[in-house]
Amino acid sequence: MNRNCNRIIVAFLFVVSFLLTSCYKEDIIDIEQYNKNFIKLNDIKCAFDKNSNTYYYPINKLNINNFQPIVEYKFNNDKIILNGLDIKNNAIVIFNELLINEPYIIKIVNGKNIVNEYNLVFLTIPIIEVFTYTDIIDEPKKHAIIRISEPILNTYNKEFQYEFNIGIEIRGGISLGYDKKSYSFELWTDEFKSGKINYPILDLRNDDDWIIDGMYLDSARMRNRVSFDIWNKINNVPHIYREPDAINGINGKFVILLINNKYQGLYCLNEEIDRKQLKLREFYNSYGGVIYKGTGWSDVTRFNSIDELVDSDFWLGWEQKYPDYDQYPYWKPLYEVIDFVVNSTDDEFKNEISNYFNIKNLVDYFIYVNLIKASDNVGKNQILARYDENSTFFFVPWDMDCTWGRIFTTEKISYLHIVTNNLFDRLLSTNANNYKNMLKVRWNELNETTFNIDSLINHYYNYMNLFNENGLIEKEIECWDQNFKIENEINYIKWWIENRKEYLNTYFNDL
């Protein structure tokens, strides 16, 4: 008998409930028929992976020692057997000392015959399921159904689940060629996109636009999330006194993703960097906030040179993100600020740079990209934003998978050398606004607090423990045919951080 059998006590309570739904992309099944077979615990429909015949249920750790769900199922059969015990439909099952990431065996019985066998696995991480009857492509967004199951206790002391119509597409640039895709989606009122819906998924911001990041290149599967966790602690928008709810970064939650009943692996559900996140003033007729995003390397994104503007939403490595270029082309603010950095004299630069940039943000950004050695974030993965026409620009980091000791080729890199571009070089050479001393003071302040070695590495340990508890890395390796050990990677990151900090401590204090 399975070792979990003696942990299940069965009592019966019949209840009334309604069906939910399920399907698979390659099957091209009518999306209304995705409710064929199911198992529900406390009215939460378990996610199903048809490749491994496994049902997944997200449970809160507070429920592990006394979980008593009502079990409902539909298999067009008489009953199910759960770890050797007969379970009638709509029964209460009491789990004592419930095990995480350990399969509970479910046998489907028709008369006296066992017609199928499944695993029931409990996880402590949210589950996202996507159901679509068309291929997901890189634009335009295709209609699908999304179901989110949260291991977060509500007022009734139970996990909960919700569904939406969505439009979903593959996202990314180079990452479009990866085996494991990343996605973006919008919450729709219906399958025809008659309107959009805002909702605080996983207790993140109340919004309609979301990103599901695959983190394919990162053998730690957490560099981007850890990087934002740290950035969010040290910097905020310059206009925070006017917009106290603004965030100069993003929040996110790790999840597992299934598409049409097929396990896709570990992902991170992320918020978007947009006007709403940064709380910029709404743009109208050249007045209000603007956002420009670095999408490719060029002399213009490095602030090395300036060139004529073009009639396009892309300009030499920059993309106009807000306002929408189709509604209002507006490159003028970005052109002016790059032109100033490139063509101003040293005296002009030194005396006027604070009219173009928020200096405190420049200090924090330079220290930060050097801490994590974000070589890609001083000429490509950078966002420049401005609150309104009377405000200065500030930086927002973006896409930091290739940091903390690795680059975009996934190769290890030295902990030596400084990450910079012409803007930061000129700040150092002119010492505008006493920039060198500001760097030194700020570095030493952060070095004793947020950048403390234990504080930095604990971000990694905490997420690694979550992954290991749920067996997620083993599933990643199996699902995507990758070969890495997360413990080895975290040990390497720890070694790299220790040496990088020692190198930077000398650099900043010698300024």
C-alpha positions in Angstrom: 0.0 0.0 0.0 1.2 3.5 -0.8 2.9 5.2 2.2 0.3 8.0 2.1 -2.7 5.7 2.6 -2.8 5.9 6.4 -2.9 9.7 6.2 -6.3 9.9 4.5 -9.5 9.6 6.5 -12.7 9.6 4.4 -16.0 11.0 5.4 -18.9 11.8 3.0 -20.8 15.0 2.4 -22.8 15.4 -0.8 -22.9 18.8 -2.3 -24.1 20.5 -5.5 -21.5 22.0 -7.8 -21.1 23.1 -11.5 -18.6 22.1 -14.2 -15.6 24.1 -15.2 -13.5 23.5 -18.3 -10.2 22.1 -20.2 -8.5 21.5 -23.7 -5.2 21.3 -25.6 -3.8 23.5 -28.3 -2.6 20.9 -30.8 -6.0 19.1 -30.5 -7.8 22.2 -31.9 -10.9 21.4 -29.8 -13.8 23.8 -29.5 -12.9 25.9 -26.5 -16.4 25.3 -25.0 -15.7 21.6 -24.6 -12.7 21.9 -22.3 -14.7 20.5 -19.4 -14.7 16.8 -20.3 -13.0 15.2 -17.3 -12.0 16.9 -14.0 -11.2 16.6 -10.4 -12.1 19.5 -8.1 -11.1 20.1 -4.5 -13.2 22.6 -2.6 -14.6 23.7 -6.0 -11.0 24.4 -7.3 -10.5 22.5 -10.5 -7.1 20.8 -10.6 -4.8 21.6 -13.5 -4.2 18.7 -15.7 -1.0 17.7 -17.6 -2.0 15.0 -20.1 1.7 14.0 -20.9 2.3 12.8 -17.4 -1.4 12.0 -16.5 -1.0 14.4 -13.5 -3.5 16.7 -11.8 -1.9 19.7 -9.9 -3.5 21.5 -7.0 -1.9 24.7 -5.4 -2.2 24.6 -1.7 -1.3 27.1 1.0 1.2 25.9 3.6 -1.2 26.8 6.4 -3.5 24.1 5.1 -1.0 21.3 4.8 -1.6 19.7 8.3 -5.4 19.8 8.2 -6.6 19.8 4.6 -10.2 18.7 4.3 -11.4 19.3 0.8 -14.7 18.3 -0.8 -13.8 16.1 -3.7 -15.8 16.3 -6.9 -15.0 14.5 -10.1 -16.4 13.7 -13.5 -15.0 10.7 -15.4 -18.3 9.1 -16.5 -17.5 6.2 -14.1 -18.8 5.0 -10.8 -16.0 6.1 -8.4 -12.4 6.8 -7.9 -9.8 5.2 -5.7 -7.4 7.6 -4.0 -4.4 5.8 -2.6 -6.3 2.6 -2.1 -9.4 4.1 -0.6 -12.8 4.4 -2.3 -13.9 8.0 -2.8 -17.4 8.7 -3.7 -18.3 11.9 -5.6 -18.8 15.0 -3.4 -17.1 13.4 -0.4 -14.9 15.2 2.2 -11.4 13.8 2.3 -9.2 14.6 5.3 -5.4 14.8 4.5 -3.2 14.7 7.6 0.4 15.8 7.1 -0.1 16.4 3.4 3.0 15.9 1.3 4.2 18.5 -1.3 5.3 17.4 -4.7 4.6 13.7 -3.9 2.1 11.9 -6.1 -1.1 10.6 -4.6 -2.4 7.8 -6.9 -5.9 8.1 -8.3 -7.5 5.1 -10.0 -10.6 5.6 -12.2 -13.1 2.7 -11.7 -15.9 1.6 -14.1 -17.8 -1.2 -12.4 -15.1 -3.5 -11.2 -12.5 -2.5 -13.8 -9.8 0.1 -13.4 -9.9 2.1 -16.6 -7.3 4.8 -15.9 -4.7 6.0 -13.4 -3.6 9.5 -12.5 -1.3 11.3 -10.1 -2.6 14.0 -7.8 0.3 16.4 -6.9 0.1 19.3 -4.4 2.2 22.4 -5.0 2.8 25.6 -3.0 3.1 27.8 -6.1 0.3 29.5 -8.2 -0.8 27.7 -11.4 -1.8 29.4 -14.6 -3.6 27.4 -17.3 -4.3 28.7 -20.9 -6.8 27.1 -23.2 -6.9 28.0 -26.9 -8.2 26.4 -30.1 -5.6 28.3 -32.3 -1.8 28.5 -32.3 -0.3 31.3 -30.2 1.8 33.5 -32.5 3.9 36.6 -32.4 1.1 39.1 -33.1 -1.7 39.5 -33.2 -3.1 38.3 -29.9 -5.4 35.3 -30.2 -8.4 34.6 -28.0 -8.0 32.1 -25.2 -9.3 31.3 -21.8 -7.0 31.7 -18.8 -7.5 30.1 -15.4 -5.4 31.1 -12.4 -5.3 29.0 -9.2 -3.8 30.7 -6.2 -2.5 29.0 -3.0 -3.4 32.2 -1.2 -6.0 31.9 1.6 -9.2 34.0 1.2 -11.6 35.0 3.9 -13.1 31.5 3.8 -9.7 30.0 4.5 -9.6 28.3 1.1 -7.5 28.5 -2.0 -9.3 30.2 -4.9 -9.5 30.2 -8.7 -10.7 32.5 -11.4 -11.0 32.6 -15.2 -10.9 35.3 -17.9 -11.2 35.7 -21.6 -7.8 36.9 -22.8 -5.8 37.8 -26.0 -2.4 36.1 -25.9 0.7 36.3 -28.1 4.4 35.2 -28.0 6.6 38.1 -26.9 10.2 39.0 -27.2 12.9 39.8 -29.7 15.8 37.2 -29.9 13.8 35.1 -27.4 11.2 34.4 -30.1 13.7 31.7 -31.3 14.0 30.0 -28.0 12.3 26.6 -27.5 10.6 27.9 -24.3 8.4 30.9 -25.3 7.5 33.9 -23.2 4.0 35.4 -23.6 2.0 38.6 -23.1 -1.7 38.7 -22.6 -4.6 41.1 -22.1 -7.8 40.5 -20.1 -10.8 40.8 -22.4 -14.5 41.2 -21.5 -15.3 38.5 -24.1 -13.8 36.5 -27.0 -14.4 39.4 -29.4 -12.3 41.9 -27.4 -15.3 44.2 -26.9 -13.5 45.7 -23.9 -10.7 45.1 -21.4 -10.8 44.1 -17.7 -8.5 45.2 -14.9 -7.8 42.6 -12.2 -5.0 42.2 -9.5 -3.8 38.7 -10.6 -1.9 37.1 -7.8 -2.3 40.2 -5.7 -0.2 42.2 -8.1 -1.3 45.5 -9.6 -4.9 46.0 -10.8 -4.4 45.9 -14.6 -5.3 44.3 -17.9 -1.8 43.8 -19.4 0.5 41.0 -18.2 3.7 39.2 -19.1 4.6 35.5 -18.6 8.4 35.4 -18.7 9.9 32.0 -19.6 13.5 32.8 -18.2 14.9 30.3 -20.7 18.5 31.5 -20.8 18.8 31.8 -17.0 20.0 28.6 -15.4 18.9 30.0 -12.0 15.4 30.9 -13.4 15.3 34.0 -11.1 17.9 36.6 -12.1 15.4 39.0 -13.5 13.0 38.7 -10.5 15.8 39.0 -7.9 17.2 42.1 -9.8 13.9 43.8 -9.7 13.4 42.9 -6.0 16.6 44.7 -5.3 16.0 47.7 -7.6 12.6 48.2 -6.1 14.2 48.6 -2.7 16.7 51.2 -3.7 15.0 53.5 -6.2 11.7 55.0 -7.0 10.3 57.6 -9.5 11.5 61.2 -8.9 7.9 62.3 -8.7 7.0 59.9 -5.8 5.9 62.9 -3.7 3.2 63.6 -6.3 2.4 60.0 -7.1 2.9 57.9 -3.9 1.6 54.7 -5.6 4.2 54.9 -8.5 6.7 52.1 -8.9 10.0 52.5 -10.8 10.1 48.8 -11.7 7.9 45.8 -11.7 6.6 43.2 -9.2 6.1 39.6 -10.2 5.3 36.1 -8.9 6.6 32.7 -9.9 4.1 30.3 -11.4 3.8 27.1 -13.3 2.2 27.3 -16.7 0.1 24.8 -18.6 -1.2 25.4 -22.2 -4.0 23.1 -23.4 -3.3 20.5 -20.7 0.4 20.4 -21.4 2.9 21.3 -18.7 5.2 24.2 -19.9 7.3 24.7 -16.8 8.3 27.4 -14.4 7.5 31.0 -15.4 7.3 34.4 -13.8 4.1 36.5 -14.1 5.3 40.1 -14.4 3.7 43.5 -14.4 4.4 45.9 -17.3 6.5 49.0 -17.3 4.1 51.6 -18.7 2.5 54.9 -17.9 0.2 53.3 -15.3 3.1 51.7 -13.4 5.2 54.8 -13.4 2.2 57.1 -12.8 3.1 59.6 -15.5 0.8 62.4 -16.4 -1.4 61.5 -19.3 -0.1 62.8 -22.6 -2.1 65.2 -24.7 -0.9 67.5 -27.5 2.8 67.5 -26.5 2.0 67.9 -22.7 2.4 65.0 -20.3 4.6 62.0 -19.7 6.7 60.1 -22.2 8.4 56.7 -22.3 11.2 55.5 -24.7 12.6 52.0 -24.6 16.0 50.8 -25.8 15.5 47.7 -28.0 18.8 47.5 -29.8 22.4 48.5 -29.6 23.5 51.7 -31.4 25.7 54.7 -30.9 22.4 56.6 -30.2 21.3 54.3 -27.4 24.9 54.6 -25.9 24.7 58.4 -26.1 27.7 58.4 -28.4 26.1 60.2 -31.4 22.9 61.7 -32.7 21.2 61.3 -36.1 18.2 62.6 -37.9 14.8 61.4 -36.8 12.7 59.0 -38.9 9.0 58.7 -39.5 8.7 55.5 -37.4 8.0 54.2 -33.9 11.6 52.9 -33.9 14.7 55.1 -34.2 18.2 53.7 -34.1 17.6 51.3 -31.3 14.9 53.3 -29.5 11.2 52.6 -29.5 8.5 55.2 -28.6 6.4 53.4 -26.0 4.3 56.3 -24.7 2.4 58.1 -26.2 1.4 55.5 -28.8 3.3 56.5 -31.9 0.4 55.8 -34.2 -1.6 58.4 -32.3 1.1 61.0 -31.6 4.7 60.6 -33.0 6.8 62.5 -30.4 10.5 61.9 -30.5 11.5 65.5 -29.7 12.2 65.1 -25.9 14.4 62.1 -26.5 16.2 63.7 -29.4 16.9 66.8 -27.3 18.3 65.0 -24.3 20.6 62.8 -26.4 21.7 65.8 -28.5 22.7 67.5 -25.3 24.8 64.6 -24.0 26.5 64.2 -27.3 27.1 67.8 -28.4 27.3 70.0 -25.2 30.6 71.4 -24.1 32.0 70.1 -20.8 31.0 73.4 -19.1 27.5 73.2 -20.6 27.2 69.5 -19.6 28.4 70.2 -16.0 26.1 73.1 -15.5 22.9 71.9 -17.2 22.8 68.1 -16.9 20.4 68.3 -14.0 17.9 70.1 -16.3 17.7 66.9 -18.4 18.1 64.1 -15.9 17.3 63.3 -12.3 20.8 63.0 -10.8 19.8 60.8 -7.9 18.3 58.3 -10.4 21.5 58.4 -12.4 23.5 57.7 -9.3 21.4 54.7 -8.3 21.1 53.4 -11.9 24.9 53.4 -12.4 25.6 51.7 -9.1 22.9 49.2 -9.7 23.8 48.1 -13.2 27.4 47.7 -12.0 26.4 45.7 -9.0 24.7 43.1 -11.2 27.0 43.8 -14.1 24.1 44.5 -16.5 26.2 45.0 -19.6 23.0 44.9 -21.8 21.3 47.7 -19.8 23.4 50.8 -20.7 22.6 50.7 -24.5 19.7 48.3 -25.0 17.5 47.1 -22.2 16.9 50.5 -20.7 13.8 52.7 -20.4 13.9 56.5 -20.3 10.8 58.1 -18.9 9.6 61.6 -17.9 6.7 62.5 -15.6 5.6 65.6 -17.7 6.9 68.3 -20.0 8.4 70.2 -17.0 10.2 67.2 -15.5 13.6 65.5 -16.0 14.2 62.0 -17.4 14.9 59.0 -15.3 16.0 55.4 -16.0 14.1 52.2 -15.5 15.9 48.9 -15.9 14.4 46.1 -18.0 15.2 42.4 -18.9 17.9 41.4 -16.5 18.2 37.7 -17.2 21.8 38.0 -18.4 23.4 39.5 -15.2 25.0 38.4 -11.9 28.0 36.7 -13.7 26.5 35.6 -17.0 25.9 37.2 -20.4 23.3 36.6 -23.2 25.4 33.7 -24.6 24.9 32.1 -21.1 28.7 32.1 -20.6 30.2 33.1 -17.3 31.9 36.6 -17.2 34.5 38.2 -15.1 33.5 40.1 -11.9 35.9 42.9 -13.1 35.3 46.0 -15.3 32.8 48.8 -15.1 29.5 49.0 -17.1 29.1 52.4 -18.6 28.2 54.5 -21.6 29.0 58.0 -22.8 26.4 59.6 -20.5 28.0 58.1 -17.4 31.5 58.7 -18.7 30.8 62.4 -19.1 29.3 62.5 -15.6 32.5 61.1 -14.2 34.9 63.2 -16.3 33.1 66.5 -15.5 32.1 65.5 -12.0 28.8 67.3 -12.6 26.7 67.9 -9.5 29.6 66.4 -7.4 28.7 63.1 -9.1 31.7 61.2 -7.9 31.1 61.9 -4.2 27.4 61.1 -4.7 28.4 57.7 -6.0 30.8 57.1 -3.2 28.4 58.1 -0.4 25.5 56.2 -2.0 27.6 53.0 -2.6 28.7 52.9 1.0 25.2 53.5 2.3 23.8 50.6 0.2 26.8 48.4 0.8 25.9 48.2 4.5 22.2 47.7 3.9 20.5 46.4 0.8 23.8 45.3 -0.8 24.9 43.4 2.2 26.2 39.9 1.0 23.7 38.0 3.1 20.8 40.2 2.0 21.7 39.8 -1.6 22.2 36.0 -1.6 19.1 35.4 0.5 16.9 36.5 -2.4 18.4 33.6 -4.3 18.2 31.1 -1.5 14.5 31.9 -0.8 13.5 31.4 -4.4 15.6 28.3 -4.7 13.9 26.8 -1.7 10.5 27.4 -3.3 11.7 25.8 -6.5 13.1 22.8 -4.7 10.1 22.3 -2.5 8.0 21.9 -5.6 10.5 19.9 -7.7 10.4 22.6 -10.4 14.0 22.5 -11.6 13.8 18.8 -12.3 10.7 19.4 -14.3 12.4 22.3 -16.2 15.3 20.0 -17.2 12.9 17.3 -18.3 10.5 19.6 -20.1 13.1 21.7 -22.0 16.0 19.2 -22.3 18.4 21.5 -20.4 21.1 20.3 -18.1 21.8 22.5 -15.1 21.9 22.2 -11.3 20.4 25.2 -9.5 22.5 24.6 -6.4 25.7 24.9 -8.4 24.4 28.1 -10.1 23.5 29.7 -6.8 26.9 28.9 -5.4 28.5 30.4 -8.4 26.3 33.6 -8.1 27.3 33.8 -4.4 31.0 33.6 -5.3 30.6 36.1 -8.1 28.8 38.6 -5.8 31.5 38.4 -3.1 34.2 39.2 -5.6 32.2 41.8 -7.6 31.4 43.7 -4.4 35.1 43.7 -3.3 36.0 45.0 -6.8 33.3 47.7 -6.7 34.1 48.7 -3.1 37.6 49.6 -4.3 36.3 51.4 -7.4 33.7 53.6 -5.7 35.9 54.5 -2.7 38.8 55.4 -5.0 36.7 58.0 -6.9 
